[in-house]
Amino acid sequence: MVEKMKNFKNWGRGVALASSTLALGSALAVSSSISSAQAATILGGITIVGGATIGNVTDPSPVNDTISFTAPFTTVPPATGILSGLIANSISTINLTRAGAASGTSTPYSATIGEPFISFSDGSVFVANNPADATRTFDVGPLGNNVIYNLPQLQGGFFSSSGDFLAQGLFSATRIGGNGADAGFSFNLSVSNVGIGQPVPEPATTGALAALGIGALFTNNVVKKKKVKINA
């Protein structure tokens, strides 16, 4: 499973490389490729709630912080599609590093998340892409310090119990925190098939893309040489 999840992370780099190579071809080819890649089908969605513990609730914007989660977790019905009937068994710790200066009560953070991020009751897992953007909000209320973290958009992959890639995942945490160290959270996860196929491009496909780009570069060079001869 670990090897397959590593391959998923390399997929993003592979797609970026392929896109760069296609740029050497025609703009039309690039546009067509992007359009097909963005076609997506939602395969399921789930909302998970539970308890969380924030490491530092005394400083407005600490350099480092952690958020840990303790079972049991609850699935808020209805979970849909391939996520139907699932319950989160464990959720990995989120490690946070301050990424900029505070603006009012809010501070930007970079979040690094353990693998897998969420393990489900059937053995399937959600693996998050690292790092991710997060925001910490801090204010002092009548009952103590209020600390809230949110991760507006976290991408990753959804894998079966055997480590097979099932779908891309889009995760959001609109609220992690509350009053004091013991806090609550609400997570939303949706999974989709983006229409690209296997997460790791086949060698033959990568080679074909490279050939297309090189061919376009060669054609451009020939045209330039012909123009020189005509001008001469």
C-alpha positions in Angstrom: 0.0 0.0 0.0 2.8 2.4 0.9 4.4 2.0 -2.6 1.1 2.6 -4.3 0.5 5.8 -2.3 3.9 7.0 -3.2 3.1 6.5 -6.8 0.0 8.6 -6.4 2.1 11.5 -5.0 4.4 11.2 -8.1 1.3 11.3 -10.3 1.0 15.1 -9.8 4.6 15.6 -10.9 4.1 13.4 -13.9 1.0 15.3 -15.0 2.9 18.6 -14.6 5.8 17.2 -16.7 3.5 16.0 -19.4 1.7 19.3 -19.5 5.1 21.1 -19.9 6.1 18.8 -22.7 2.8 19.3 -24.5 3.4 23.1 -24.3 6.1 22.5 -26.9 3.3 21.3 -29.3 0.3 23.3 -30.1 -1.8 25.5 -27.8 -4.9 23.6 -29.1 -3.5 20.2 -27.9 -2.8 21.7 -24.4 -6.3 23.1 -24.2 -7.9 19.8 -25.2 -5.8 17.9 -22.7 -6.7 20.2 -19.8 -10.4 20.1 -20.7 -10.5 16.3 -20.6 -8.5 16.2 -17.4 -10.9 18.4 -15.6 -14.0 16.3 -16.5 -15.0 14.8 -13.1 -17.7 12.5 -11.7 -18.5 12.8 -8.0 -18.3 9.2 -6.6 -19.3 10.0 -3.0 -19.2 12.3 0.0 -19.0 12.1 3.8 -19.0 14.4 6.8 -17.1 13.4 10.0 -17.4 15.0 13.4 -15.6 14.4 16.7 -13.2 15.7 19.3 -9.8 17.3 18.8 -7.0 18.6 21.0 -5.1 21.7 20.1 -1.5 21.8 21.4 -1.2 25.6 22.0 -4.2 27.6 23.1 -2.3 30.3 25.0 -0.3 32.1 22.3 -2.2 34.0 19.6 0.1 32.8 16.8 2.7 30.2 17.9 5.5 29.2 15.6 4.5 25.6 15.7 1.3 23.8 16.8 -0.4 20.4 16.6 -3.9 19.1 16.3 -4.7 15.6 17.4 -7.9 13.6 17.2 -9.3 10.9 19.5 -11.9 8.3 18.5 -14.8 7.6 18.5 -15.7 9.6 15.4 -19.2 10.1 14.0 -20.4 10.0 10.4 -23.2 12.6 9.9 -25.8 11.0 7.6 -26.1 10.7 4.8 -22.7 9.5 3.5 -23.1 8.9 -0.3 -21.7 6.8 -3.1 -18.6 4.7 -2.4 -18.3 6.4 1.0 -21.7 5.1 2.2 -21.6 3.2 5.5 -18.0 4.2 6.3 -16.9 5.3 9.8 -13.5 6.9 10.5 -11.5 4.6 12.8 -8.5 6.9 13.2 -7.3 10.4 12.1 -3.7 11.4 12.0 -2.2 14.4 13.8 -1.8 17.7 11.9 1.4 19.5 12.4 1.4 23.2 11.8 4.1 25.8 11.1 3.4 29.5 11.0 3.6 30.7 7.4 3.3 34.4 7.8 2.4 37.4 10.0 -0.9 37.7 11.8 -3.6 39.9 10.3 -6.0 40.9 13.1 -7.0 37.7 14.8 -6.0 35.4 11.9 -2.6 33.8 11.1 -1.6 31.7 8.1 -0.1 28.3 8.7 1.4 25.4 6.7 -0.1 22.0 7.6 1.8 18.7 7.4 -0.4 15.6 7.8 0.5 12.1 8.7 -0.2 9.1 6.4 -2.8 8.0 6.0 -4.8 11.0 7.2 -8.1 9.1 7.7 -8.5 5.4 8.1 -12.0 4.0 7.6 -13.8 1.0 9.0 -13.5 -1.1 5.8 -9.7 -0.6 5.7 -9.8 2.1 3.0 -7.8 5.3 3.6 -7.6 8.9 2.6 -4.0 10.2 2.0 -3.5 14.0 2.0 -1.1 15.9 -0.2 1.5 17.8 1.9 1.8 20.6 2.7 -1.6 22.3 2.9 -2.7 25.8 3.7 -4.4 26.4 7.1 -5.6 29.5 9.0 -5.6 30.0 12.8 -8.1 32.4 14.4 -7.5 33.4 18.1 -9.5 35.6 20.4 -10.2 35.8 24.1 -13.8 35.2 25.2 -15.6 35.2 28.5 -14.8 31.5 29.1 -11.2 31.6 27.9 -9.2 31.5 24.7 -11.0 30.6 21.5 -8.8 28.9 19.0 -10.1 27.8 15.5 -8.2 26.3 12.7 -9.6 25.8 9.2 -8.2 24.0 6.1 -10.4 25.2 3.3 -9.2 22.9 0.5 -7.0 19.8 1.0 -6.4 17.4 -1.9 -5.4 13.8 -1.8 -6.2 10.3 -2.8 -8.7 7.7 -1.7 -7.3 4.1 -1.5 -8.8 0.7 -1.0 -7.7 -1.6 1.9 -5.2 -3.2 -0.5 -3.7 0.1 -1.5 -5.4 0.4 -4.9 -6.2 4.0 -6.0 -9.9 4.5 -6.1 -10.5 8.2 -6.5 -9.2 11.7 -5.9 -10.3 13.3 -2.7 -11.1 16.9 -1.8 -11.2 17.6 1.9 -12.2 20.7 3.9 -12.2 21.4 7.6 -14.3 24.5 8.1 -13.8 24.4 11.9 -11.3 22.6 14.2 -11.3 24.1 17.7 -13.3 25.8 20.3 -12.8 27.1 23.8 -9.6 25.7 25.3 -7.5 22.7 24.4 -10.4 20.2 24.1 -12.2 21.1 21.0 -14.4 19.7 18.2 -14.1 19.4 14.5 -16.2 18.9 11.3 -14.7 17.4 8.2 -16.1 17.1 4.7 -14.6 14.7 2.2 -15.8 14.3 -1.4 -14.2 11.8 -3.9 -14.3 12.0 -7.6 -13.0 10.4 -10.8 -11.3 13.1 -12.7 -11.2 11.2 -16.0 -7.4 10.9 -16.2 -7.4 7.2 -15.6 -4.6 5.6 -13.6 -2.8 8.0 -11.2 0.6 7.1 -12.6 1.0 7.7 -16.4 2.1 4.6 -18.4 5.7 4.8 -19.8 4.3 4.6 -23.3 2.0 7.5 -22.7 4.8 9.6 -21.3 7.0 8.7 -24.2 4.3 9.7 -26.7 3.8 13.1 -25.0 7.6 13.7 -25.1 7.7 12.7 -28.8 4.9 15.2 -29.6 6.7 18.0 -27.9 10.1 17.2 -29.5 8.3 16.9 -32.9 6.8 20.3 -32.5 10.2 21.8 -31.5 11.8 20.2 -34.6 9.1 21.6 -36.9 9.6 25.1 -35.5 13.4 24.8 -36.2 12.8 23.7 -39.8 10.5 26.6 -40.4 13.0 29.0 -39.1 15.8 27.6 -41.4 13.5 27.9 -44.4 12.8 31.5 -43.6 16.5 32.2 -43.5 17.1 30.6 -46.9 14.2 32.6 -48.5 15.5 35.8 -47.1 19.0 35.1 -48.3 
